[in-house]
Amino acid sequence: MPQMAPMNWLSMYLVFSTLFLLMMVISFFQLNYKNNPFKSNKQSIKPSWKW
C-alpha cells in the first residue's frame, strides 16, 4: 500500500491552519453577501386568489 509522504507536525499544523482560515474567510463572505439585487415592489408580485 502506498502511503503519504511523512510530514512533521509543523507542516501539518500550517496546512490545516491555512485550510481552516480559508474556510472561515469564505463563510464570512458568504454570510455577508446581500442577496437583494432587485428592490422591487412586493405588492405586485403577490398573487390574487380571487377566482
NULO-175570 format. One record per residue: x, y, z of N, C-alpha, C, O in turn; residue number from 1; residue in three letters. Coordinates in Angstrom, 1 decimal. Layout:
! NULO-175570
  n.east  n.north    n.up  ca.east  ca.north   ca.up  c.east  c.north    c.up  o.east  o.north    o.up  seq  type
       X        Y       Z        X         Y       Z       X        Y       Z       X        Y       Z  NUM   ALA
...
This chain:
! NULO-175570
  n.east  n.north    n.up  ca.east  ca.north   ca.up  c.east  c.north    c.up  o.east  o.north    o.up  seq  type
     0.8     -1.2     0.0      0.0       0.0     0.0     0.9      1.3     0.0     1.7      1.4     0.9    1   MET
     0.7      2.1    -1.0      1.5       3.4    -0.9     0.9      4.3     0.1    -0.3      4.5     0.2    2   PRO
     1.8      4.9     0.9      1.4       5.8     1.9     1.8      7.2     1.6     2.6      7.5     0.7    3   GLN
     1.2      8.1     2.4      1.5       9.5     2.2     2.9      9.8     2.6     3.5      9.1     3.5    4   MET
     3.5     10.8     2.0      4.9      11.2     2.4     4.9     11.7     3.8     4.0     12.4     4.2    5   ALA
     5.9     11.4     4.6      5.9      11.8     6.0     6.1     13.3     6.2     6.9     13.9     5.5    6   PRO
     5.2     13.9     7.0      5.2      15.3     7.2     5.4     15.5     8.7     4.8     14.8     9.5    7   MET
     6.1     16.5     9.1      6.3      16.7    10.5     5.1     17.5    11.0     4.2     18.0    10.3    8   ASN
     5.0     17.8    12.3      3.9      18.4    12.9     3.7     19.8    12.6     2.6     20.4    12.5    9   TRP
     4.8     20.5    12.3      4.8      21.9    11.9     4.1     22.1    10.5     3.3     23.0    10.4   10   LEU
     4.5     21.3     9.6      3.9      21.5     8.3     2.5     21.0     8.3     1.6     21.6     7.5   11   SER
     2.1     20.0     9.0      0.7      19.6     9.2    -0.1     20.7     9.8    -1.2     21.0     9.4   12   MET
     0.5     21.4    10.8     -0.2      22.5    11.5    -0.4     23.7    10.5    -1.5     24.3    10.5   13   TYR
     0.6     24.0     9.7      0.5      25.1     8.8    -0.6     24.8     7.7    -1.4     25.6     7.3   14   LEU
    -0.6     23.5     7.2     -1.6      23.2     6.2    -3.0     23.2     6.7    -3.9     23.8     6.1   15   VAL
    -3.2     22.7     7.9     -4.6      22.7     8.4    -5.0     24.0     8.9    -6.2     24.4     8.8   16   PHE
    -4.1     24.8     9.4     -4.5      26.2     9.9    -4.8     27.1     8.7    -5.7     27.9     8.7   17   SER
    -4.0     26.9     7.6     -4.4      27.7     6.4    -5.7     27.3     5.8    -6.5     28.1     5.3   18   THR
    -6.0     26.0     5.8     -7.2      25.5     5.3    -8.4     26.0     6.1    -9.4     26.4     5.6   19   LEU
    -8.2     26.0     7.5     -9.2      26.5     8.4    -9.5     28.0     8.2   -10.6     28.4     8.1   20   PHE
    -8.4     28.7     8.0     -8.6      30.2     7.8    -9.3     30.5     6.5   -10.1     31.4     6.4   21   LEU
    -8.9     29.7     5.5     -9.6      29.9     4.2   -11.1     29.6     4.2   -11.9     30.3     3.7   22   LEU
   -11.4     28.5     5.0    -12.9      28.2     5.1   -13.6     29.3     5.9   -14.7     29.6     5.6   23   MET
   -12.9     29.8     6.9    -13.6      30.9     7.7   -13.8     32.1     6.9   -14.8     32.8     7.0   24   MET
   -12.8     32.5     6.1    -13.0      33.7     5.2   -14.1     33.5     4.2   -14.9     34.4     3.9   25   VAL
   -14.2     32.3     3.6    -15.2      32.0     2.6   -16.6     32.1     3.3   -17.5     32.6     2.7   26   ILE
   -16.7     31.5     4.5    -18.0      31.5     5.1   -18.4     32.9     5.6   -19.6     33.3     5.6   27   SER
   -17.4     33.7     6.0    -17.6      35.1     6.4   -18.2     35.9     5.2   -19.1     36.7     5.4   28   PHE
   -17.6     35.7     4.0    -18.1      36.5     2.9   -19.4     36.0     2.3   -20.1     36.7     1.7   29   PHE
   -19.7     34.7     2.5    -21.0      34.1     2.1   -22.1     34.7     3.0   -23.2     34.9     2.6   30   GLN
   -21.8     34.8     4.3    -22.8      35.3     5.2   -23.0     36.8     5.1   -24.1     37.3     5.3   31   LEU
   -22.0     37.5     4.7    -22.2      39.0     4.5   -22.7     39.4     3.1   -23.0     40.5     2.9   32   ASN
   -22.9     38.4     2.2    -23.4      38.7     0.9   -24.9     39.1     1.0   -25.7     38.4     1.5   33   TYR
   -25.2     40.3     0.4    -26.5      40.8     0.4   -27.2     40.3    -0.9   -26.8     40.7    -2.0   34   LYS
   -28.2     39.4    -0.7    -28.8      38.8    -1.9   -30.1     39.6    -2.2   -31.2     39.1    -2.2   35   ASN
   -29.9     40.9    -2.5    -31.0      41.8    -2.8   -30.7     42.7    -4.0   -30.6     43.9    -3.9   36   ASN
   -30.5     42.1    -5.2    -30.1      42.9    -6.3   -31.3     43.7    -6.9   -31.2     44.7    -7.4   37   PRO
   -32.5     43.1    -6.7    -33.7      43.7    -7.2   -34.6     44.2    -6.1   -35.2     43.4    -5.3   38   PHE
   -34.7     45.5    -5.9    -35.5      46.1    -4.9   -36.8     46.5    -5.6   -37.0     47.7    -5.8   39   LYS
   -37.7     45.6    -5.8    -39.0      45.9    -6.5   -40.1     45.9    -5.5   -39.9     45.6    -4.3   40   SER
   -41.3     46.2    -6.0    -42.4      46.3    -5.1   -43.0     44.9    -4.9   -43.3     44.2    -5.8   41   ASN
   -43.1     44.5    -3.6    -43.6      43.2    -3.3   -45.1     43.1    -3.5   -45.6     41.9    -3.6   42   LYS
   -45.8     44.2    -3.6    -47.2      44.1    -3.8   -47.6     43.6    -5.2   -48.6     42.9    -5.4   43   GLN
   -46.8     43.9    -6.1    -47.1      43.5    -7.5   -46.8     42.0    -7.7   -47.3     41.4    -8.6   44   SER
   -45.9     41.4    -6.9    -45.6      40.0    -7.0   -46.6     39.1    -6.3   -46.8     38.0    -6.7   45   ILE
   -47.2     39.7    -5.3    -48.2      38.9    -4.5   -49.4     38.5    -5.4   -50.1     39.4    -5.9   46   LYS
   -49.7     37.2    -5.5    -50.9      36.9    -6.4   -52.2     37.1    -5.7   -52.3     37.1    -4.5   47   PRO
   -53.2     37.3    -6.5    -54.6      37.5    -6.0   -55.3     36.2    -6.3   -55.4     35.7    -7.4   48   SER
   -55.9     35.6    -5.2    -56.5      34.3    -5.3   -58.1     34.4    -5.4   -58.8     33.7    -4.8   49   TRP
   -58.5     35.4    -6.1    -60.0      35.6    -6.3   -60.3     34.9    -7.7   -59.9     35.4    -8.7   50   LYS
   -61.0     33.8    -7.6    -61.2      33.0    -8.8   -62.5     33.5    -9.4   -63.0     33.0   -10.5   51   TRP
